[in-house]
């Protein structure tokens, strides 16, 4: 692991790492932005009075302020989505950043405004409820498609494309609403109905997450539904695991997004999660391998303690191309390859 990444990890974990004179700050800035941790790095470094070059500090401050603006704008949309789904009497929960950045999670906020930014609003529903949720979102003006940053226009998806995505993934095609805001031109909602990369993965787990739901307050005018702390934690792990084993995520350099590992680390560090309950859930629902793999990744990056039961020795999961029935294995450990921009060179295809 490069010294610059050790420095970044030290700041994020609340330490006071030494800022070396020979650090490559171009590398650090790019790494922070690509891993979506620039805002939280800026705030944590400021809290510890860690000396950072002035020009870099100004850049980080600009990123933080931009994220703070976006988070507060998104909060209003999250409240409106919550209101519409509740009026329609639908069973749902918010996931990931919608809870972490917009609520006080069990009395201890994981992030302050500006530290963590969400690009979309993620919700989880049962597959049988997807059509009703879609109708509620369409009543709010959402349409399925994508925002083209080059043309600055919304591009709708065809009916065939919408159906294909729903049939072949564990989530719908994105729902997009235009905001008429130059800084945040659109809001995206992703409707998840599986915890796997397949549309029929883990119905029992989805049911359990929805049955565990509780309300979280603190930053929004409306209290938001999310999974119980332990099930919320499990979902963060399953989402990270899913993305870490898909080849197309590795192609995009997103199989080890550091902000996702940081979410998991902070919930463990803050003592919010009962890890014995997490262990029991993992055993009952057959998720021990996934949980151990991700917690070991968190340990490697942040040099932190994880429960003894999560240290079970195991090989890093293979990366797959499901449609082509192909598998790959990593030829270098996570703590080494995370220093590289293009990590595909560390993948080797294996015979099945």
C-alpha positions as CSV (number, residue, x, y, z in Angstrom):
1,X,0.0,0.0,0.0
2,X,1.4,3.4,-1.0
3,X,2.3,5.8,1.8
4,X,-0.2,8.3,0.5
5,X,-3.0,5.8,1.1
6,X,-1.8,4.9,4.5
7,X,-1.9,8.6,5.3
8,X,-5.5,8.9,3.9
9,X,-6.6,5.8,6.0
10,X,-5.0,7.3,9.1
11,X,-6.9,10.5,8.7
12,X,-10.2,8.7,8.1
13,X,-9.8,6.6,11.1
14,X,-9.2,9.5,13.4
15,X,-5.5,9.3,13.8
16,X,-2.8,12.0,13.4
17,X,-0.6,10.6,10.6
18,X,2.5,12.4,9.5
19,X,2.1,14.5,6.3
20,X,5.3,13.8,4.4
21,X,6.9,16.5,2.3
22,X,7.3,14.2,-0.7
23,X,3.6,13.1,-0.9
24,X,2.2,13.2,-4.4
25,X,-0.8,15.5,-3.8
26,X,-2.0,15.1,-7.4
27,X,-2.3,11.4,-6.6
28,X,-4.0,12.0,-3.3
29,X,-6.6,14.4,-4.8
30,X,-7.4,12.0,-7.6
31,X,-7.7,9.1,-5.2
32,X,-9.9,11.0,-2.8
33,X,-12.3,12.2,-5.5
34,X,-12.5,8.8,-7.3
35,X,-13.3,7.0,-4.1
36,X,-15.8,9.7,-3.0
37,X,-14.1,10.4,0.3
38,X,-12.7,13.9,-0.3
39,X,-15.4,15.6,1.9
40,X,-14.9,13.3,4.9
41,X,-11.1,13.5,4.5
42,X,-11.3,17.3,4.5
43,X,-13.4,17.4,7.7
44,X,-11.4,14.8,9.6
45,X,-8.1,16.4,8.7
46,X,-9.4,19.8,9.8
47,X,-10.5,18.4,13.1
48,X,-7.0,17.0,13.8
49,X,-5.3,20.2,12.5
50,X,-3.3,18.1,10.0
51,X,-1.2,20.4,7.8
52,X,-2.2,20.1,4.1
53,X,-0.8,22.3,1.3
54,X,-3.0,25.4,1.0
55,X,-3.9,24.9,-2.7
56,X,-5.0,21.3,-1.9
57,X,-6.9,22.5,1.2
58,X,-8.9,25.0,-0.9
59,X,-9.7,22.3,-3.5
60,X,-11.0,20.0,-0.7
61,X,-13.0,22.8,0.9
62,X,-14.7,23.5,-2.5
63,X,-15.6,19.8,-2.8
64,X,-16.9,19.8,0.8
65,X,-19.1,22.8,0.2
66,X,-20.4,21.4,-3.1
67,X,-21.3,18.1,-1.3
68,X,-22.9,20.0,1.5
69,X,-25.2,21.8,-0.9
70,X,-26.1,18.6,-2.8
71,X,-26.9,16.7,0.4
72,X,-29.3,19.4,1.6
73,X,-31.0,19.6,-1.7
74,X,-31.4,15.8,-1.8
75,X,-32.8,15.8,1.7
76,X,-36.0,17.6,0.4
77,X,-36.4,15.0,-2.3
78,X,-35.9,12.1,0.1
79,X,-38.6,13.6,2.3
80,X,-41.0,13.9,-0.7
81,X,-40.3,10.3,-1.8
82,X,-41.0,9.1,1.7
83,X,-44.2,11.0,1.8
84,X,-45.5,9.6,-1.5
85,X,-44.6,6.0,-0.6
86,X,-46.2,6.3,2.8
87,X,-49.4,7.8,1.2
88,X,-49.5,4.8,-1.1
89,X,-49.2,2.5,1.9
90,X,-46.2,0.7,0.4
91,X,-43.7,-1.4,2.3
92,X,-40.1,-0.1,1.7
93,X,-36.9,1.1,3.4
94,X,-34.2,3.5,2.5
95,X,-30.7,2.2,2.0
96,X,-27.1,3.3,2.2
97,X,-26.5,7.1,2.0
98,X,-30.1,8.0,2.3
99,X,-29.9,6.9,5.9
100,X,-26.2,7.6,6.7
101,X,-26.2,11.2,5.4
102,X,-29.7,12.2,6.3
103,X,-30.5,10.7,9.7
104,X,-29.0,10.4,13.2
105,X,-28.3,6.7,13.1
106,X,-29.0,5.3,16.6
107,X,-28.0,8.5,18.3
108,X,-24.7,8.9,16.6
109,X,-24.6,10.5,13.2
110,X,-22.1,8.7,10.9
111,X,-21.5,11.8,8.8
112,X,-22.1,15.5,9.0
113,X,-23.5,17.4,6.0
114,X,-20.8,17.6,3.3
115,X,-18.8,14.6,4.4
116,X,-20.7,12.0,2.5
117,X,-22.5,12.6,-0.7
118,X,-25.1,10.3,-2.4
119,X,-25.5,10.3,-6.1
120,X,-28.9,8.7,-5.8
121,X,-31.7,7.6,-3.5
122,X,-31.8,3.9,-2.9
123,X,-34.9,2.1,-1.6
124,X,-35.6,-1.6,-1.1
125,X,-39.0,-3.2,-1.8
126,X,-40.3,-6.7,-2.5
127,X,-40.4,-7.7,-6.1
128,X,-44.1,-7.9,-6.0
129,X,-44.3,-4.2,-5.1
130,X,-42.1,-2.8,-7.8
131,X,-44.9,-1.7,-10.1
132,X,-46.7,0.2,-7.3
133,X,-43.5,1.9,-6.3
134,X,-42.8,2.8,-9.9
135,X,-46.3,4.3,-10.2
136,X,-45.8,6.4,-7.1
137,X,-42.5,7.8,-8.4
138,X,-44.0,8.5,-11.8
139,X,-46.8,10.5,-10.0
140,X,-43.9,12.7,-8.7
141,X,-42.6,13.3,-12.2
142,X,-39.9,10.6,-12.2
143,X,-39.2,8.9,-15.6
144,X,-37.0,5.9,-16.3
145,X,-33.8,6.7,-18.2
146,X,-30.5,8.4,-17.6
147,X,-28.9,11.8,-17.6
148,X,-26.4,12.5,-20.4
149,X,-23.7,14.8,-18.9
150,X,-22.3,15.6,-22.3
151,X,-25.6,16.9,-23.8
152,X,-27.0,18.0,-20.4
153,X,-30.2,16.2,-21.3
154,X,-32.4,13.4,-20.0
155,X,-32.5,10.3,-22.2
156,X,-35.5,8.0,-21.7
157,X,-35.2,4.3,-21.9
158,X,-37.5,2.2,-24.2
159,X,-40.1,-0.1,-22.7
160,X,-38.0,-3.1,-23.8
161,X,-34.9,-1.7,-22.1
162,X,-36.8,-1.1,-18.9
163,X,-38.3,-4.6,-18.8
164,X,-34.9,-6.1,-19.7
165,X,-33.2,-4.4,-16.8
166,X,-35.9,-5.4,-14.4
167,X,-35.7,-9.1,-15.6
168,X,-31.9,-9.3,-15.5
169,X,-30.9,-7.3,-12.5
170,X,-31.8,-6.9,-8.9
171,X,-33.0,-3.4,-9.5
172,X,-35.0,-1.4,-11.8
173,X,-33.8,1.1,-14.5
174,X,-33.1,4.4,-12.8
175,X,-35.9,6.8,-12.1
176,X,-34.9,10.4,-13.0
177,X,-36.6,13.7,-12.0
178,X,-35.3,17.0,-13.4
179,X,-34.7,19.7,-10.9
180,X,-34.1,22.9,-13.0
181,X,-31.1,23.4,-10.7
182,X,-27.9,24.1,-12.6
183,X,-25.7,22.6,-9.9
184,X,-27.8,19.5,-9.4
185,X,-29.8,19.1,-12.6
186,X,-31.5,15.8,-11.7
187,X,-32.3,13.4,-8.8
188,X,-32.1,9.7,-9.3
189,X,-34.0,7.0,-7.4
190,X,-32.9,3.3,-7.7
191,X,-35.5,0.7,-6.7
192,X,-33.9,-2.4,-5.4
193,X,-35.7,-5.7,-5.0
194,X,-32.8,-8.1,-4.6
195,X,-29.6,-8.2,-2.6
196,X,-27.8,-10.1,-5.4
197,X,-26.8,-9.2,-8.9
198,X,-29.6,-11.5,-10.1
199,X,-33.3,-10.5,-9.9
200,X,-34.3,-13.5,-7.9
201,X,-31.5,-13.4,-5.3
202,X,-32.3,-13.6,-1.6
203,X,-36.0,-13.1,-1.2
204,X,-35.8,-14.3,2.4
205,X,-33.2,-11.7,3.1
206,X,-35.2,-8.9,1.5
207,X,-38.2,-10.0,3.6
208,X,-36.1,-10.0,6.8
209,X,-34.7,-6.5,6.1
210,X,-38.2,-5.1,5.5
211,X,-39.6,-6.8,8.6
212,X,-36.8,-5.3,10.7
213,X,-37.5,-1.8,9.6
214,X,-37.5,1.1,12.0
215,X,-37.7,4.9,11.8
216,X,-34.7,7.2,12.0
217,X,-34.9,10.9,12.6
218,X,-32.6,13.7,13.3
219,X,-32.0,15.7,10.1
220,X,-35.2,15.3,8.1
221,X,-38.6,16.8,8.8
222,X,-40.0,13.3,8.4
223,X,-38.6,10.2,10.1
224,X,-37.2,7.9,7.5
225,X,-37.7,4.1,7.3
226,X,-34.5,2.0,7.2
227,X,-33.6,-1.5,8.2
228,X,-32.6,-2.2,11.8
229,X,-28.9,-1.3,12.6
230,X,-27.7,-4.9,12.2
231,X,-29.7,-5.5,9.0
232,X,-28.6,-2.1,7.6
233,X,-25.0,-3.1,8.3
234,X,-25.6,-6.5,6.6
235,X,-26.9,-4.7,3.5
236,X,-23.9,-2.5,3.3
237,X,-21.7,-5.6,3.4
238,X,-23.8,-7.5,0.8
239,X,-23.8,-4.5,-1.6
240,X,-20.0,-4.2,-1.3
241,X,-19.6,-7.9,-1.8
242,X,-21.8,-7.9,-4.9
243,X,-19.9,-5.1,-6.5
244,X,-16.5,-6.6,-5.6
245,X,-17.3,-9.8,-7.6
246,X,-18.6,-8.4,-10.8
247,X,-16.2,-7.9,-13.6
248,X,-17.9,-4.9,-15.1
249,X,-17.5,-3.1,-11.7
250,X,-13.8,-3.9,-11.9
251,X,-13.7,-2.5,-15.4
252,X,-15.1,0.8,-14.0
253,X,-12.7,0.7,-11.1
254,X,-15.5,0.5,-8.6
255,X,-15.1,-2.9,-7.1
256,X,-13.3,-1.4,-4.0
257,X,-14.8,2.0,-3.7
258,X,-13.3,3.2,-0.4
259,X,-16.4,5.2,0.7
260,X,-18.3,1.9,1.0
261,X,-15.7,0.3,3.1
262,X,-15.6,3.5,5.2
263,X,-19.3,3.3,5.9
264,X,-18.8,-0.2,7.3
265,X,-15.7,0.8,9.3
266,X,-17.4,3.8,10.9
267,X,-20.5,1.8,12.0
268,X,-18.2,-0.8,13.6
269,X,-16.0,1.9,15.2
270,X,-18.9,3.9,16.7
271,X,-20.1,0.8,18.5
272,X,-23.6,1.1,16.9
273,X,-23.7,-2.4,15.6
274,X,-24.1,-5.5,17.7
275,X,-21.6,-7.7,15.9
276,X,-22.8,-10.9,17.7
277,X,-26.2,-10.3,16.1
278,X,-24.5,-9.8,12.7
279,X,-22.8,-13.1,13.2
280,X,-26.1,-14.8,14.0
281,X,-27.8,-13.3,11.0
282,X,-24.9,-14.4,8.8
283,X,-25.1,-18.0,10.0
284,X,-28.9,-18.3,9.8
285,X,-29.1,-16.8,6.3
286,X,-26.0,-18.4,4.9
287,X,-24.0,-15.1,4.6
288,X,-20.9,-15.9,6.6
289,X,-18.6,-16.1,3.6
290,X,-19.8,-12.7,2.3
291,X,-19.6,-11.0,5.7
292,X,-16.2,-12.4,6.5
293,X,-14.8,-11.4,3.1
294,X,-15.9,-7.8,3.3
295,X,-14.9,-7.3,7.0
296,X,-11.5,-8.7,6.1
297,X,-11.3,-6.1,3.3
298,X,-12.1,-3.3,5.8
299,X,-9.4,-4.6,8.1
300,X,-6.8,-4.6,5.4
301,X,-7.5,-1.0,4.3
302,X,-8.0,0.6,7.7
303,X,-5.8,-1.6,9.8
304,X,-8.6,-2.1,12.3
305,X,-9.8,-4.9,14.5
306,X,-12.7,-7.2,13.4
307,X,-14.4,-9.9,15.4
308,X,-12.5,-13.2,15.8
309,X,-15.3,-15.1,14.0
310,X,-14.8,-12.8,10.9
311,X,-11.1,-13.7,10.6
312,X,-11.8,-17.2,9.3
313,X,-9.1,-17.8,6.6
314,X,-10.5,-17.8,3.2
315,X,-9.5,-17.0,-0.4
316,X,-10.6,-13.6,-1.8
317,X,-13.8,-14.1,-3.8
318,X,-13.5,-14.6,-7.5
319,X,-14.7,-12.0,-10.0
320,X,-17.4,-13.2,-12.4
321,X,-18.9,-12.5,-15.8
322,X,-22.3,-14.2,-15.2
323,X,-23.6,-13.9,-18.7
324,X,-20.5,-15.5,-20.2
325,X,-19.9,-18.0,-17.4
326,X,-16.3,-16.8,-16.8
327,X,-14.4,-16.4,-13.6
328,X,-11.2,-14.5,-12.6
329,X,-9.0,-14.4,-9.6
330,X,-6.9,-11.6,-8.2
331,X,-3.1,-12.0,-8.4
332,X,-2.4,-9.4,-5.8
333,X,-4.0,-8.7,-2.4
334,X,-6.4,-5.8,-1.9
335,X,-3.9,-3.7,0.1
336,X,-1.5,-3.7,-2.8
337,X,-3.7,-3.3,-5.8
338,X,-5.8,-0.5,-4.3
339,X,-2.9,1.8,-5.0
340,X,-3.4,1.4,-8.7
341,X,-5.9,3.2,-11.0
342,X,-6.3,0.3,-13.4
343,X,-6.6,-2.9,-11.5
344,X,-7.7,-5.2,-14.3
345,X,-4.1,-6.2,-14.9
346,X,-4.3,-8.0,-11.5
347,X,-7.1,-10.3,-12.7
348,X,-6.3,-13.8,-14.2
349,X,-9.0,-16.0,-15.8
350,X,-9.4,-19.4,-14.3
351,X,-10.9,-22.6,-15.8
352,X,-14.3,-23.5,-14.4
